[in-house]
Every structure is written in structure tokens, then in C-alpha cells.
Amino acid sequence: MKRTTAVFLAVLLFAAACDSGSGGGNTSSASVPGVTDTEVVVGTHMPLTGPAAAGYSKIAPATKAYFDFVNAGGGINGRKITYKIKDDGYNPATTQQVVRELVLQDKVFAILNGLGTPTHSGVLDFLKTNRVPDLFVASGSRSWNQPDKYPGTFGFNPDYTVEGKVLGTYVKENLAGKKACFLGQGDDFGKDSLAGIEKTLGPIADKQTYVTSNPNVGPQMGALKAAGCQVVLLATIPGFTALSIGTAAKIGFKPQFVVSNVGADPATVSKALGPAAALLEGVVAANYLPLTTDDASPWIQLFKKVNAQYNGGAEFDNNIVYGMAVAYLFVQSLQAAGKDLTRDGIIAAVQKNGFQGPGLVPLRFSDKDHSGYGGTQLTKIEGGKAVFFGQAYSTDDGDSPVQPYTGQAVTPPQNGIPAA
């Protein structure tokens, strides 16, 4: 009888240990992958090379720089943040490989800000099976907002349908009567953007798509010109924003371009256009974070300071603002999850929300909504710089109206690190 009891207790202890390793909310953080008393290890997949590297390769180093800033201040609950960055080249097959390495070999606590709709879509089931928190995906696909199917996955960007509704509303109200057309990436990025645009603008006159493996949009631009398009809405990554605008100019096609925030960073697109950067003048786009050119913003002041001290003084652009905003939100999440850090605990903390940071509109997180920011504001490029105009707008990816957001902006803490 004693031997049977001992075996039974051993089985129970083994089962408890397995549950602890997968991030059960009632376990000690000492048994959670990637977590010790002095460190929390998180990882990401990013296009450091390949067709999406322009601009995007700067995001993860900026995130790490903010973590280094926090670590220099003592970390969070005594833990320093280690950020493991793996290059996937914006190739879905490589994404699967490097994410498996991060989870199975590096034993990361969470995946943070993995970038790309076609890339990250392929690792959702793997992360769910391994019960790895999948936080603040760098994409606005609606795929991240499936709390019943993927309870550990959360977005960050405004989803593309939300953004599309705002862009469509702008065209409807300010460019009425002009023939509006669309060019988008041939995946959920393009599809979700178009769905939002058509919710508010109605059917688009002509629709074209591209694939990132073919850096030639000549046929698409030619078709849009032939269709008599006067407004072209772009759901494009930066390189393809530049290709689209540059190609249009070469064939004498001069529509009003209205661009997703995904591919609208002026510094990145200007570099890709080179001597033709002046073609960006007048382009309308969307953003939901402070602009690099707003030196009066306390967030820009903070991020510039961190960039100078911990990111080697890299050329400061909106990709760096994005990377540091993600890092700030993750630090808030760690604070909210508490000292006894578990995977279930951080998921619960994110769902509880209440986060305030550099965003121009609120985050939508709840137990029923895992998308990111709930709106955006429009910019226009003037004198080579993006400038906000009008006011921020919020909506959802359903049939709710696009409404002005009038909430007050917050400022960062004096020391630049969110408090518990």
C-alpha cells in the first residue's frame, strides 16, 4: 500500500511539473519556461533581411534598446528582460523554423511582436499547442483576434479592417466623385484592408494585388491607369509603397495615393525612392503613434533618449517609435502580471487591459477582443514630413460607425518606465 501511494504521489508531482512548464496560472514562476528569479526571456521573428527588411529590420533592435533601458533601471520585479531576435526573411517556412527554435531550444517565455501576416499565420497553431503567449503581433490581420480559437494571441496594430474603414471614410468625405481603386498584398493584409475600405466607401472601381516575391508592379499600375483611377488606396509594405508610387510616375499616372500605416513611414519609403522621394509629397496615410517629427511629444523625447543611449543612435524613424511602443506595452504587461510570473498570468493581465501609453487611441484588449489599437489618425506628407491633420478616429472591424476619438493623451512616467 505504501509503495502504491508513493507511486501515485510521484505521478501527481510529475503532472504538476508538466503543467507548470506549460505556464499554468497557479504555478510558481520558477517552473515557467524562460523565467527565473533574475531573468525573463522572450523571442521574436523579424525580417532582418528579405523583401520586408526596409524599415522593419529596425523594429526589434529598438524594442531591445528599450528593454536594455529598463534593465539598466533594475528590470521588472528584479528580472532583466532578454530579447532573442531571429531573422525569418519574411519567408513563412523560415518563420516556422525559427519560432520552433525559440520555443523548443531557447525555451522562451513568450513570442513578442512577431512580424508579418503571411509569416505569423503559420505559427499560430504551434504556439497554441505549446501554450506560449503570442503577444502583440506586428500585423493588423484579424487572425490575431480569435480569443476562443487562439486564447494566447494578441494583436498590436489597428487591424487592417479598422484602418481601412478610416481610410475609406476619408476618401468618401474628401475625395467624393473621384474614381477610387486599390492595390494590396495578396494575403489577409490586402483582403482585410479592402474589406474595411469597402465597408465605408462602397465597391472599389478596380482592384489589383501583388506578391512580395515579384518586385514588379508595372502591370498593376498600368491596369489602374487604364481604368481611369483618380485615387489609389495602397495596402503595401514600404518597399512596395515605393515601387507603386515610383512606377506610377514613370508611366505618367498621378492619382492621389492613400496608404496603410504599414507602408507609410516617410523615412523608409523615401530611402527606397531615392532621388524620386519628392513623389511622396501630398500622400495621405494613417498612424496611431506619435510621429518622429513631433519634438514636443514627451514620448518622442523619451524614445530619442533611449535610442541615443541604447540603440547606437540609429537613424530615428517611425519604425523605432513602433518598436519602443511595443516594448513599453510589454513592460506594462509584465508589471500587471506581478512577481509570480506565469504564462496564464500574463495573458490574463493583457485581457484585463487598462494600459495607457503612446497610442493616440485606446487598446481594445478584453477577454472577447484580442485586437490591438482601435483606430487611427490621418497624416499628409508635407515638405517631406508626415503631419497629422484632423483628429483620431475609432471603430471596430464590424459595422460600427467611424467616430472621432476625443480622449486625452497621456505622458510617460518621469523615469520612462511604467510603474506596477
C-alpha positions in Angstrom: 0.0 0.0 0.0 2.8 2.4 0.9 4.6 1.7 -2.5 1.3 2.3 -4.4 0.8 5.6 -2.6 4.4 6.7 -3.3 4.0 5.9 -7.0 0.7 7.8 -7.1 2.2 10.8 -5.5 5.1 10.7 -7.9 2.8 10.7 -10.8 0.9 13.7 -9.4 4.1 15.6 -8.8 5.3 14.9 -12.4 1.9 16.0 -13.8 2.1 19.2 -11.8 5.6 19.9 -13.0 4.5 19.4 -16.6 1.6 21.8 -16.1 3.9 24.3 -14.5 6.2 24.1 -17.5 3.4 25.0 -19.9 2.5 28.1 -18.0 -0.4 27.2 -15.7 -1.7 30.3 -13.9 -1.5 28.7 -10.4 2.2 27.7 -10.6 5.4 29.2 -9.4 7.2 31.3 -11.9 10.4 29.3 -11.0 9.0 26.5 -13.2 7.8 28.5 -16.2 9.9 28.3 -19.3 12.1 31.4 -19.8 11.5 32.7 -16.3 14.0 32.7 -13.4 14.2 35.0 -10.4 16.6 37.3 -12.3 15.5 37.0 -16.0 12.6 36.7 -18.4 13.5 35.5 -21.9 11.2 36.4 -24.8 11.8 36.0 -28.6 10.6 37.2 -31.9 10.8 36.6 -35.7 11.6 39.6 -37.8 12.6 40.3 -41.5 16.1 41.5 -40.8 16.7 40.6 -44.5 14.4 40.0 -47.5 11.6 42.0 -49.2 10.2 43.5 -45.9 13.6 44.4 -44.3 13.4 48.0 -45.4 12.4 49.8 -42.3 11.1 46.7 -40.5 14.6 45.5 -39.7 14.9 48.4 -37.2 11.9 47.4 -35.1 13.3 44.6 -33.0 16.6 46.4 -32.2 14.5 49.4 -31.0 12.5 47.0 -28.8 15.6 45.6 -27.4 17.0 49.1 -26.7 14.0 49.9 -24.6 14.4 46.7 -22.7 18.1 47.5 -22.1 17.0 50.9 -20.8 14.6 49.1 -18.4 17.2 46.6 -17.4 19.6 49.4 -16.5 17.0 50.6 -14.1 16.8 47.3 -12.4 14.4 45.4 -14.6 10.9 44.4 -13.7 10.3 42.7 -10.3 14.0 42.0 -10.2 14.1 40.4 -13.6 16.1 41.6 -16.6 14.5 41.1 -20.0 16.4 39.1 -22.6 15.1 39.5 -26.1 16.1 36.9 -28.7 15.7 38.1 -32.3 15.7 35.7 -35.2 15.7 36.6 -38.9 13.0 34.9 -41.0 13.5 37.0 -44.2 9.7 37.4 -44.4 9.6 33.8 -45.5 6.8 31.7 -43.9 8.8 28.5 -44.0 11.7 30.2 -42.2 9.3 31.7 -39.7 8.2 28.2 -38.7 11.7 27.1 -38.3 13.0 30.0 -36.2 9.8 30.0 -34.0 10.3 26.3 -33.2 13.9 27.1 -32.2 12.8 29.9 -29.9 10.2 27.7 -28.2 11.9 24.3 -28.1 15.6 25.2 -27.9 15.7 28.7 -26.4 12.7 28.0 -24.1 11.3 31.5 -24.4 8.5 32.6 -22.1 6.6 34.3 -24.9 6.8 35.3 -28.5 6.7 39.1 -28.8 5.8 41.2 -31.9 6.4 38.5 -34.5 6.1 40.4 -37.8 4.0 39.7 -40.8 0.6 38.4 -41.8 1.8 35.6 -44.2 4.7 34.6 -41.8 3.0 34.7 -38.4 -0.2 32.9 -39.6 1.8 29.7 -40.0 2.9 29.5 -36.3 -0.4 30.2 -34.5 -1.3 26.5 -34.0 2.3 25.7 -32.9 2.3 28.4 -30.3 -1.2 27.4 -29.1 -0.2 23.7 -28.8 2.8 24.7 -26.7 0.9 27.2 -24.7 3.2 30.0 -25.5 1.9 33.6 -25.1 1.8 35.2 -28.5 1.9 38.9 -27.7 1.3 42.0 -29.8 1.8 40.6 -33.3 3.3 43.1 -35.7 0.5 43.0 -38.2 -3.2 44.1 -38.3 -4.6 40.8 -39.5 -7.9 39.9 -38.0 -6.5 36.4 -37.5 -4.9 37.5 -34.2 -8.4 38.4 -32.8 -9.7 34.9 -32.2 -9.8 34.6 -28.4 -11.8 31.4 -28.5 -9.5 29.7 -31.0 -6.2 31.3 -30.1 -6.5 32.5 -26.4 -2.9 33.4 -26.1 -2.6 35.5 -29.3 -3.0 39.3 -29.3 -2.5 42.0 -31.9 -0.9 45.4 -31.7 -1.5 47.4 -34.8 -5.1 48.6 -35.5 -6.5 45.7 -37.5 -6.5 46.3 -41.3 -10.3 46.4 -41.5 -10.4 49.1 -38.8 -7.8 51.1 -40.6 -9.5 50.5 -44.0 -12.7 51.9 -42.6 -11.0 55.1 -41.5 -9.2 55.5 -44.9 -12.4 54.8 -46.8 -14.2 57.4 -44.8 -11.6 59.9 -45.6 -11.9 59.3 -49.3 -15.7 59.3 -49.1 -15.8 62.7 -47.3 -12.9 64.5 -49.0 -12.5 62.9 -52.5 -16.1 62.3 -53.3 -16.8 61.7 -57.0 -13.3 60.6 -57.8 -12.8 57.1 -59.1 -11.2 55.1 -56.2 -9.1 52.0 -56.8 -7.0 49.6 -54.7 -3.7 47.8 -54.7 -3.0 45.4 -51.9 -0.8 42.5 -50.8 -2.2 39.2 -52.0 -2.9 37.8 -48.5 -5.0 38.7 -45.4 -3.3 42.1 -45.3 -4.8 43.1 -48.6 -8.1 41.3 -48.1 -8.8 42.8 -44.7 -7.8 46.3 -45.8 -10.1 46.1 -48.8 -12.9 44.8 -46.6 -12.7 47.8 -44.4 -12.4 50.3 -47.2 -15.5 48.9 -48.9 -17.5 49.0 -45.7 -17.3 52.8 -45.7 -16.5 53.7 -49.3 -18.6 51.1 -51.1 -17.4 49.0 -54.0 -13.9 49.9 -55.4 -13.7 50.5 -59.1 -10.6 48.4 -59.8 -8.7 46.0 -57.5 -5.1 44.8 -58.0 -2.9 42.6 -55.9 0.9 41.9 -55.7 3.1 39.2 -54.1 6.3 40.1 -52.3 8.3 37.6 -54.3 7.8 39.6 -57.5 9.2 43.2 -57.2 7.3 44.5 -60.3 4.0 46.3 -60.1 4.1 47.6 -63.6 1.1 45.5 -64.8 -0.9 46.6 -61.8 -0.2 50.3 -62.1 -0.8 50.1 -65.9 -4.2 48.5 -65.2 -5.1 51.2 -62.7 -4.1 53.9 -65.1 -6.2 52.3 -67.9 -9.2 52.1 -65.6 -9.0 55.9 -65.0 -8.4 55.7 -61.3 -8.1 59.1 -59.6 -7.5 57.8 -56.1 -5.4 54.7 -55.3 -5.6 53.1 -51.8 -2.5 51.0 -51.0 -2.2 48.1 -48.6 1.5 47.7 -49.1 4.7 47.1 -47.2 7.3 50.0 -47.5 9.2 48.6 -50.5 6.0 48.1 -52.4 4.7 51.6 -51.5 7.8 53.0 -53.1 7.5 50.6 -56.1 3.9 51.6 -56.6 4.4 55.4 -56.4 7.6 55.3 -58.5 6.1 53.0 -61.2 3.1 55.2 -61.4 5.2 58.3 -62.0 7.2 56.5 -64.8 4.0 55.9 -66.8 2.6 59.3 -66.2 0.0 58.1 -63.7 -0.7 60.7 -60.9 -3.5 59.6 -58.7 -4.0 60.7 -55.0 -2.3 57.9 -53.0 -3.9 56.9 -49.7 -1.7 54.5 -47.8 -1.9 52.0 -44.9 0.3 52.8 -41.9 2.1 49.5 -42.7 3.9 51.0 -45.7 3.8 54.7 -45.0 6.9 55.7 -42.9 8.3 58.6 -44.9 11.9 58.0 -44.0 11.7 54.3 -45.1 9.8 55.0 -48.3 11.9 58.0 -49.2 15.1 55.9 -49.0 13.5 53.3 -51.3 12.5 56.0 -53.8 15.9 57.7 -53.7 16.1 60.7 -55.9 12.4 60.4 -56.6 11.5 60.9 -52.9 9.6 64.1 -53.8 6.9 61.9 -55.3 5.7 61.4 -51.7 4.5 65.0 -51.3 0.8 65.0 -50.6 0.4 61.3 -49.8 -2.2 60.6 -47.2 -1.7 57.8 -44.7 -2.6 56.6 -41.3 -0.8 56.4 -38.0 -1.7 55.7 -34.3 1.6 56.5 -32.6 3.4 59.8 -32.1 5.4 61.0 -35.2 9.2 61.2 -35.1 9.0 64.9 -36.2 7.0 65.9 -33.1 9.8 67.0 -30.9 7.4 68.4 -28.3 5.9 65.0 -27.6 7.3 63.6 -24.3 7.1 60.1 -25.9 9.3 61.1 -28.8 11.7 62.8 -26.3 11.9 59.6 -24.2 12.3 57.3 -27.3 15.0 59.5 -28.7 16.9 59.4 -25.4 16.7 55.6 -25.3 17.7 55.4 -29.0 20.8 57.5 -28.4 21.9 55.6 -25.3 20.9 52.0 -26.1 20.4 51.7 -29.9 23.7 53.2 -31.1 22.0 56.4 -32.2 20.3 54.7 -35.1 18.5 57.0 -37.6 15.3 57.8 -35.8 12.2 56.9 -37.7 8.6 55.7 -37.1 9.8 52.0 -37.1 11.9 52.9 -34.0 8.9 54.6 -32.3 6.9 51.4 -33.1 9.5 49.1 -31.6 9.8 51.0 -28.4 6.0 51.4 -28.1 5.7 47.6 -28.2 8.4 47.3 -25.6 6.7 49.8 -23.3 3.4 47.8 -23.6 5.2 44.5 -22.8 6.8 46.1 -19.7 3.4 47.2 -18.6 2.1 43.7 -19.1 4.9 42.2 -17.0 4.1 44.8 -14.3 0.5 43.8 -14.4 1.2 40.1 -14.3 3.1 40.5 -11.0 6.1 39.0 -9.4 4.9 35.4 -9.7 5.1 35.5 -13.5 3.3 32.7 -15.4 2.1 32.3 -18.9 -1.5 32.3 -18.0 -0.9 35.2 -15.7 0.4 37.5 -18.4 -2.5 36.5 -20.8 -5.0 37.4 -18.0 -3.2 40.7 -17.4 -3.3 41.7 -21.1 -7.0 40.8 -21.3 -7.7 43.0 -18.2 -6.2 45.9 -20.2 -6.2 49.3 -18.6 -2.9 50.1 -20.3 -2.0 53.7 -21.2 0.9 54.6 -23.4 1.9 56.5 -26.5 -1.0 55.3 -28.6 -3.4 58.0 -30.0 -6.4 55.8 -29.4 -7.1 53.1 -26.8 -6.2 49.4 -27.0 -9.2 47.2 -27.4 -7.9 44.2 -25.3 -10.5 42.2 -23.3 -11.4 38.6 -22.8 -13.6 38.9 -26.0 -11.3 41.1 -28.1 -7.6 40.4 -28.7 -7.0 43.0 -31.5 -4.8 45.9 -30.8 -5.4 49.7 -31.2 -8.9 50.6 -32.0 -8.4 53.3 -34.5 -6.0 55.7 -36.2 -5.4 59.3 -37.3 -4.5 60.6 -40.7 -1.3 62.2 -41.9 -0.3 64.0 -45.0 3.3 64.3 -46.3 4.3 68.0 -46.4 7.8 69.1 -47.1 9.0 65.5 -46.9 7.5 65.0 -43.4 4.3 63.3 -42.2 2.0 65.8 -40.4 -1.2 64.8 -38.6 -4.4 66.6 -39.6 -7.9 66.4 -38.3 -8.5 64.1 -35.3 -8.1 60.5 -34.4 -10.9 58.1 -35.2 -12.0 54.8 -33.6 -14.2 52.0 -34.8 -14.3 48.2 -34.9 -13.9 45.6 -37.7 -17.7 45.2 -37.9 -20.4 47.6 -38.8 -19.9 50.2 -36.1 -19.5 53.7 -37.4 -16.2 55.5 -37.7 -16.3 58.1 -34.9 -13.9 60.8 -33.7 -11.9 59.9 -30.6 -11.5 62.7 -28.1 -9.7 61.1 -25.2 -6.8 62.9 -23.7 -3.2 61.8 -24.4 -1.1 60.6 -21.5 2.6 61.3 -20.8 5.2 58.7 -19.8 6.4 58.4 -16.2 9.3 60.7 -15.3 11.8 57.8 -15.3 10.4 56.5 -18.6 9.4 53.1 -17.1 5.8 52.2 -16.4 5.0 51.5 -12.7 3.2 48.5 -11.4 
